[in-house]
Amino acid sequence: MRQDFKDFKISYSRINTYLFCPYKYKLIYLDNFHIPITADITFGHIVHKTLEQFHGGKEHSCDDLFECYDNSWKKDGFTDPQQTFEYYIRGKQMLENYYKSFSESKTRVLYVEKAFDANIGKYRFIGIIDRIDKHLDNTYEVIDYKTHLRIWEQEKVDKDLQLSFYAYACKNVFGLNPDKMSVYFLSENKKIYTKRSQTEISEAINVTIEIAENIAVENFEPNIPKCQMCDFKLKCKYSKDRVESGE
Ligand code: SF4
């Protein structure tokens, strides 16, 4: 049976989940399964919130940034006080390096946590862009923050679907053309730059429409090779681990 898609909105998270495993998509978005909150997830939220507050407010000193950090801190997902402390110190170091680079740059932060709602075919596509800068030469840069420790290879950044969607949203919703895009790996205070051509953006849109059509006809085939890496490997009826754990 086809679902009622009157209010259906697709997003990068949904697409990413569907690409990982269509059945996982069903578990999360139709059956209301919840991904367990981990320290990494909480830490990512805290740092994003900190930078949103900082750039949306005083943006003057490193102490302002640390104040935003303390205001944004929350405990969910940390397993014990030692782990909480280690993440907290890691975040402070990260933000100190961030502030140094930011204060030396000549860029103007145009938008932070900028929400978009775009039409893709008959579907609505929603998302939030971490930051859009305008440089002195009137060029624009889209920035996506990452807080995990591992830095991606250039090839992964070049192929990242999320950045293609951001490029689409910038052009079609905000009416600006991002001259460059970057993934900012805050743990190493390192940006990796990329661009998106119209062809690459069109390819991303085609993937989106294809996935939306699959969701519309409830095509939720399990992707068994991914079970080992899945948050639901002990809950999902298709997972070998669940069967072996006797659940
Ligand atoms: S356990 Fe396997 S089949 Fe089930 S949702 Fe996860 S990846 Fe998909």
Residues whose N, C-alpha, C, O or C-beta is under 5 A from the ligand:
A	BS01	SF4	C21 Y23 K24 P222 N223 I224 K226 C227 C230 F232 K233 C236 Y238 S239
